[in-house]
Amino acid sequence: MKRIRTIGLIALVVFCLGNTALLAADAGLVIRSPLFGPASRPVVQESELKRQGFSEQLGLGGGAGLLTDQQRVLSAISSGNYPVTAGDSYRLVYLDGMKTISFDLQVDEKRSVTIPGLGTIDGSAMSWAQVREAILAMVRTYHSYSNPQLVLTGTGTFTVSVVGEVQGTRVLPAWGLSRLSEVVSSATSWASTRSVLITHADGTTQTYDLYKALRQGVLDQDPLLRSGDVITLKRADRLVQLGGNVYQKGTYQLLEGEGLNALLTVYGGGLLSGSDIQNIRIQRYNETKGGWDVFFANLLDGNDVELRHLDQVIVDTILPSIQSITIEGAIGLGESLDASTPTAQMSYASAKIFYQFYPQETLKQLLTTIAPRLLTVSDLDGSYLLRGEERIPIRAQQVLYGSDEQGMIRLKAGDTLVIPFNQRFVTVSGAVVRSGVFAYVPEKGINYYISLAGGLSDEAAYPTSIKVLGPDGKKIDGDIEVPAESTIVVAKNTFVKDLAPTVAVIGLVSSILGIIAVVLSIIIDSKKL
């Protein structure tokens, strides 16, 4: 019983496999032109886009650090907004009668400047240019015609702290012209570029948007630092990666209410020409199934698409419409085969392939692509292209060699390329010992194939009559080489063939006459009695 079940199961499997193969052969194989390049839609991967760090998001460099003392002094003098900073040093020179007075002044921790014998000036809300004018005015008040001069000889330095979403809390040196963007290089890639909090020494706080400052040029969002400032970096609420056919690829932090439209136009700078605006690809990680979901947005709908934290948006290049032609006949569905016997050659089955071609692709490009699928029995020079009601003969072998202008024919949707079988055998029939089909051998004549058939039989006519019919059924000269797909017919002796029936008829008539004679004899004898 078990044995019967096993046999039945095997038979069922063989039956199913056979049907599957038949269905596949009937449906045909679909292949794409290599001119399309990779797959039309990139495979969704866990991390298709490179996530940018905090500094890359803002376009920050590595940072040059603090300038030298001389460089800071020159920068402060040339800058109109250098603030009075604790530790700044000045040199004051003026005339008191015929005497030249010179003082070295220092800005204290409250950013006040004291002029000996004259008074103190509060520089906490002043720039270098403003405090300079205030000091000179004070000297002129007490010393007329003193021609006072004030020179900045040194700039003060101080420290600020950076905490929050950083690789580690930092206490960094700064000076009067240090800006917020210069001290945040220790931020992690998850830090917010849109909401950076500064807590001043007096307890007041302010929030700044570094993206606006560095990407959109709103410079008041990148303020100068003060002594004792504490910079707190928060974690970003919604980071989205943008790539593909846009002007500015990158990682961006969207604000509340901003969606796909803002990402593409404001952050990405707009789409490049050739963008597939009807299929904006959005990849979103699905924590439930542990993989990436992908869906497409159509900008022509006019609806904005909400984006989530860590979404990936890719703008693909628009693809040309895919058109195809059919290839039928002696072509392999797999790799090229090699047949060396007539039986193997005749075992090939006609196949069908649907070829998706690239716009303006030529016949030569097509044949080059399918060349590995051509068989040894493919009749390349007998191929033809069906285009509507027109049948165009194709010299495929010459096209592949690059020596035929037919290779420049442009493919059109609905074309059918037919590649017939080139049957590499010769048929021998008639008055031979063994009629049959024999393997074609180049440069062989009639005698070679008749020898393969066992030679002439006793039925051969005398004198011998042999006809050679070509592949088209027309008689050809038998003295030349016998081509493939030809038929050799050896005539039989028609006299012997016609004599046999005659002899048979005569014998039948003689037998009938003999029977009649016997019957008559019996009748006569019975009457005598």
Steps between C-alpha positions, in 0.01 A plus 500: 500500500779743592673422176185584302470835688861588428460424131182706490668797674794493259261489207310798637819703545617417149160597364504836682854578392413414144196725503703782657760474227230499235335807649833682517579411141155607390513831685843586370802650672515876563844662485600866517744685283832560678469866392255549786786443744400388850148414604245772433431543869797464735474220753391629838783464747529565873723799444490612138601855589792611710378677811676833545644610831419830671788690338421356154137604532610860557793497259750565777870435447740350751554839665822696510503557880604826666703755310834627619508810723605725214236357266228551762606864555494574129160328458356695795625834367366437150166370627236755577316273744781367719353521854689619805627180657641433843878485470529746211798734535533853365778761488393859556732792404420871531673837569481677833652840417845419368500159664401172330288271716476125424280238674444128447133433566333163573135398469386331823261206550202741491626637168575840652805714417659731762710801385730606787411846632206536260234238573344167395303409190251208490570314178262204554269614222764655275709397207869579469422800279247637751719462808788662311291809428379511864855488642629764259206726581572467875866599447403802289258609770773529758793583272423733218725487197652177636466318166422163671563166322369153606645180354376142549805297601347170601169308498357309789403131495244308699338156514157365413343161577330269249261237642207282394504293180880500472767235497609633837455823696755755384644819654641690205706819462344793318555871442293803414435402136434128562158395370269219606574290190871485590457304825245230409723259310469243781125457432374153404317430176173498697541856633250763390626768263173691532482558876828579682460652847747752647484579870692819586688572822216725621250211470322617185448249218461523123434236232663513157450324164842417357349359179352840417829668584731277295273379221275801451726785608301622799814606692326613817429131561874443545577743785829606653576319825547655843709401794326233707252393229366142521394351166245218521445279195164324487412178321336544160132405479482420127800429278438411135753393239472628143682363197472439129424755230502818715734797527591458867510147637536457871343444840254764613303574814147603411298737711142443604263521204770440239458198273619361168446824307716702740769231499528505121467873434641674808757254631588312181509813286259356242504208257741450213371450147392147422364436851213254530260732682222242489703240686689668786629201696457505878662228711387455858627251754233266633589404855225237515638284219857623532542620143450792265165590345501697179225706340483767232360855505364685198574873509238562232229407750562828678489335842784541744634181659579483869849371573611318812822483697777317305300477176707474182382692192654419162420689179554254215572593141198454279514181295401483135189295428597135463416344163570148383530279195462124462779263400391155382655190357843347546603685813582360842318592819818424691865489399611413149489127418729289287361223284721260310252240376190519281288358782618769737450763238142391430419493875508879527161658562399841377523762776360847558664800669353843576777758475450839668702744294634846577370792291685530168673165554627343178476150358873447547477587870217250534688220322813569705296465820336170401811353333572263797151353450548412132522127423713303261183433303400870480466604136639853535495585131144368469372730773239765435323783680122522497384862525128520445427350158862544389754217509860629510774239429785533749861398440560449871846349465630795300335742744681335791829529313430871459514492123134558418308827509191309612646521849382864516131407472317651799282262698128575529242376746313200360786377279559126482844362420481145364813283503427174311667168569787406273451123477853362460411167333446339159213262413568197279205302358404274212696196381753483782555236767413727798295810429533763770634831629876545532721766653609770260873517436635798307663443162356152456328383183227250403714187529584577865135509610401197285782307669357599840167358379664159424538555127257428218242226548392236246205720411725771360426590139753437230656722394506662844285813538564730801335836574610755760231735626613813683345649820248685284391178322662593170735267320869587521812377325608178671862531393562781749509489877170387652367783721332453836127426507525336158322178395670233283256278310627182324257384230372139512466251208145573383490194257525248781258704701238501215552130400407351833137616500454377142626152588274493799193589290582232241538240770166600653322474164657158433381373833147621438493335155626175651225504759237561230636209293477263796141607575394445139662157495307392806172621352559308174587177681186522710278525192652184345407303800 
